[in-house]
Amino acid sequence: MNTGYLTRLRKEQKALEDLSNNSDTWNIVATSWEKEGANPPAIQYRIRLAARSIIGIDKQDEPIYAFAHQFRLEIPSTFIEPRDVDPASGDEQGAGPYIYAETALWHPQVWPNQLVCTGKFWLSNLIADSQLRLLLLIVTYKDYNDDKLSKRGVAGEMAAEWCQQYRARHPKAFPLDQTDVPPIADLEDEFEQRLNQSGKRKRLVIGPRPDPN
């Protein structure tokens, strides 16, 4: 097993634990671990986020909001130390983490398979500092792309089309107001309700942690 790979995973785990322990916005729990090496680091996490976001639209095309959002973060086996390179150069980078929405999220950057599009290229920042903070910007509509003709394209075309129309009617709609978001500890009931609605509860089982010895 590549020791650099394991070292990087441990750095990621420490950063994610620190983010979770020092925030009223995030709750992050490791759910799967690397199977090799002593004291194996985590390779999959359950990510919970407290933020006002849009989870769908009603019959009048008005947004439906929720505060409790759950994601699955997967770090692939090809994950390596990323390098700061110019994306235009075509130089390959380390495989970045994948973030999947476990509860409904209505956003132009969510693919039909619920993979959240956080960008093809990423730099050397830790996941907690880059991908998850970008995820927060996406969820709160501070970062979104609803232009289907742009070079970036869109993941969720229906959400992108709605977003354009809604912005035309409500120019100040985005980013979403976050002033009344409760602490994540107060959202247990909403998480329970949303997970039951999504039918994703079976995917929340945390596997046994490998024996560090």
C-alpha positions as CSV (number, residue, x, y, z in Angstrom):
1,M,0.0,0.0,0.0
2,N,1.3,3.4,-0.9
3,T,2.4,5.1,2.3
4,G,1.8,8.6,0.7
5,Y,-1.8,7.6,0.0
6,L,-2.4,6.4,3.6
7,T,-0.7,9.6,5.0
8,R,-2.9,11.8,2.8
9,L,-6.0,9.9,3.9
10,R,-5.1,10.4,7.6
11,K,-4.7,14.1,7.0
12,E,-8.1,14.2,5.3
13,Q,-9.6,12.4,8.2
14,K,-8.2,14.7,10.8
15,A,-9.3,17.8,8.9
16,L,-12.9,16.4,8.5
17,E,-13.0,15.5,12.2
18,D,-11.9,19.0,13.1
19,L,-14.5,20.6,10.8
20,S,-17.2,18.5,12.3
21,N,-16.2,19.0,16.0
22,N,-15.9,22.8,15.6
23,S,-19.1,23.6,13.7
24,D,-22.8,24.0,14.1
25,T,-23.1,23.5,10.4
26,W,-21.5,20.1,9.7
27,N,-21.7,16.6,11.2
28,I,-19.3,14.2,9.6
29,V,-19.0,10.5,10.5
30,A,-16.6,7.9,9.0
31,T,-18.5,4.9,7.6
32,S,-15.9,2.8,5.8
33,W,-12.2,2.4,6.2
34,E,-9.2,1.4,4.1
35,K,-8.6,-2.4,4.7
36,E,-4.8,-2.4,4.7
37,G,-2.2,-1.1,7.1
38,A,-2.1,-0.4,10.8
39,N,-4.7,2.2,12.1
40,P,-6.4,2.3,8.7
41,P,-7.9,5.7,7.7
42,A,-11.4,6.3,6.5
43,I,-12.3,6.3,2.8
44,Q,-16.1,7.0,3.1
45,Y,-18.0,9.5,5.2
46,R,-21.6,10.4,6.0
47,I,-21.8,14.2,5.6
48,R,-24.6,16.1,7.2
49,L,-25.1,19.8,6.5
50,A,-27.4,22.4,8.1
51,A,-28.3,25.0,5.5
52,R,-31.3,26.5,3.8
53,S,-31.5,24.9,0.3
54,I,-34.0,23.9,-2.3
55,I,-35.1,20.3,-2.4
56,G,-37.8,20.6,-5.2
57,I,-40.5,22.8,-6.6
58,D,-44.2,22.8,-6.1
59,K,-47.0,22.9,-8.7
60,Q,-46.6,26.7,-8.9
61,D,-42.9,26.3,-9.7
62,E,-42.1,27.8,-6.3
63,P,-39.1,26.4,-4.4
64,I,-39.5,23.9,-1.5
65,Y,-36.9,24.5,1.2
66,A,-35.3,22.3,3.8
67,F,-32.5,22.8,6.3
68,A,-31.2,19.2,6.8
69,H,-29.1,17.7,4.0
70,Q,-27.2,14.4,3.9
71,F,-24.4,13.4,1.5
72,R,-22.0,10.5,1.0
73,L,-18.3,11.3,0.5
74,E,-16.2,8.7,-1.2
75,I,-12.5,8.8,-1.6
76,P,-11.5,6.5,-4.5
77,S,-8.6,4.0,-4.4
78,T,-7.0,6.1,-7.1
79,F,-6.9,9.1,-4.8
80,I,-3.4,10.6,-4.8
81,E,-1.8,13.9,-3.8
82,P,-3.3,16.4,-6.2
83,R,-1.0,18.9,-7.9
84,D,-1.5,22.6,-8.7
85,V,-1.7,22.5,-12.5
86,D,-3.4,24.6,-15.1
87,P,-6.6,22.7,-16.1
88,A,-6.1,23.9,-19.7
89,S,-2.8,22.0,-19.9
90,G,-4.6,18.7,-19.8
91,D,-2.1,17.4,-17.2
92,E,-3.7,14.6,-15.2
93,Q,-4.5,15.2,-11.5
94,G,-5.1,12.9,-8.6
95,A,-8.6,11.5,-8.6
96,G,-10.7,13.7,-6.4
97,P,-13.4,12.7,-3.9
98,Y,-17.0,12.0,-5.0
99,I,-19.9,13.6,-3.2
100,Y,-23.4,12.1,-3.6
101,A,-26.6,13.6,-2.3
102,E,-28.4,11.2,0.0
103,T,-31.4,13.5,0.4
104,A,-33.1,15.3,-2.4
105,L,-31.4,18.5,-3.7
106,W,-32.7,20.7,-6.5
107,H,-29.7,22.2,-8.1
108,P,-28.2,22.6,-11.6
109,Q,-25.0,20.9,-10.3
110,V,-26.5,17.6,-9.2
111,W,-26.5,14.8,-11.7
112,P,-29.4,12.3,-12.1
113,N,-27.3,9.7,-10.1
114,Q,-27.1,12.3,-7.3
115,L,-23.4,13.0,-7.8
116,V,-22.7,16.6,-7.0
117,C,-20.6,18.4,-9.6
118,T,-17.9,20.2,-7.7
119,G,-15.6,20.7,-10.7
120,K,-13.4,18.4,-12.8
121,F,-10.2,19.8,-11.5
122,W,-9.2,20.4,-7.9
123,L,-6.0,21.7,-6.2
124,S,-4.0,20.6,-3.2
125,N,-6.4,21.9,-0.5
126,L,-7.7,19.3,1.9
127,I,-11.2,18.0,1.3
128,A,-12.5,19.9,4.3
129,D,-11.1,23.1,3.0
130,S,-12.0,22.8,-0.6
131,Q,-14.7,20.3,-1.6
132,L,-16.9,20.6,1.4
133,R,-16.7,24.4,1.6
134,L,-17.5,24.4,-2.1
135,L,-20.4,22.0,-1.4
136,L,-21.8,24.6,1.1
137,L,-21.6,27.3,-1.6
138,I,-23.5,25.0,-4.0
139,V,-26.2,24.1,-1.5
140,T,-26.8,27.7,-0.6
141,Y,-26.8,28.8,-4.3
142,K,-23.8,31.0,-3.9
143,D,-22.1,28.8,-6.5
144,Y,-24.3,27.6,-9.4
145,N,-24.3,27.3,-13.1
146,D,-27.6,27.3,-15.0
147,D,-26.2,28.1,-18.4
148,K,-26.6,24.9,-20.5
149,L,-24.6,26.5,-23.3
150,S,-21.5,27.3,-21.2
151,K,-18.3,25.3,-21.5
152,R,-19.0,23.9,-18.0
153,G,-22.4,22.6,-19.0
154,V,-24.9,21.6,-16.3
155,A,-25.7,18.4,-14.5
156,G,-29.3,18.9,-13.7
157,E,-30.9,20.4,-16.8
158,M,-34.5,20.7,-15.4
159,A,-33.1,22.5,-12.3
160,A,-31.0,24.7,-14.6
161,E,-34.0,25.7,-16.7
162,W,-36.1,26.4,-13.6
163,C,-33.3,28.4,-12.1
164,Q,-33.0,30.7,-15.1
165,Q,-36.8,31.3,-15.1
166,Y,-37.0,31.9,-11.3
167,R,-34.1,34.3,-11.4
168,A,-35.9,36.3,-14.1
169,R,-38.9,36.6,-11.8
170,H,-36.9,37.1,-8.6
171,P,-33.5,38.7,-9.4
172,K,-32.4,38.8,-5.7
173,A,-33.5,35.2,-5.0
174,F,-29.9,33.8,-4.9
175,P,-27.9,33.3,-2.8
176,L,-30.4,31.8,-0.4
177,D,-30.9,33.6,2.9
178,Q,-29.2,31.6,5.8
179,T,-30.1,33.8,8.7
180,D,-32.6,31.4,10.3
181,V,-30.8,28.1,9.9
182,P,-30.9,26.1,13.2
183,P,-27.8,24.4,14.6
184,I,-27.3,20.9,13.1
185,A,-27.9,19.4,16.6
186,D,-31.5,20.6,16.5
187,L,-32.3,19.0,13.1
188,E,-32.4,15.3,14.1
189,D,-36.2,15.1,13.4
190,E,-35.9,16.7,10.0
191,F,-33.0,14.4,9.1
192,E,-35.1,11.4,10.1
193,Q,-38.1,12.7,8.0
194,R,-36.0,13.5,5.0
195,L,-34.1,10.1,5.0
196,N,-37.4,8.3,5.3
197,Q,-38.7,10.2,2.3
198,S,-35.7,9.5,0.2
199,G,-35.6,5.8,0.9
200,K,-31.9,6.0,1.6
201,R,-31.9,4.8,5.2
202,K,-30.4,1.4,4.3
203,R,-27.3,3.1,3.0
204,L,-26.6,4.7,6.4
205,V,-25.3,1.5,8.0
206,I,-21.7,2.1,9.3
207,G,-19.4,-0.9,8.6
208,P,-17.2,-2.4,11.3
209,R,-14.0,-0.5,11.8
210,P,-10.9,-2.6,11.1
211,D,-8.8,-3.7,14.0
212,P,-5.9,-1.3,14.2
213,N,-3.7,-4.3,15.3
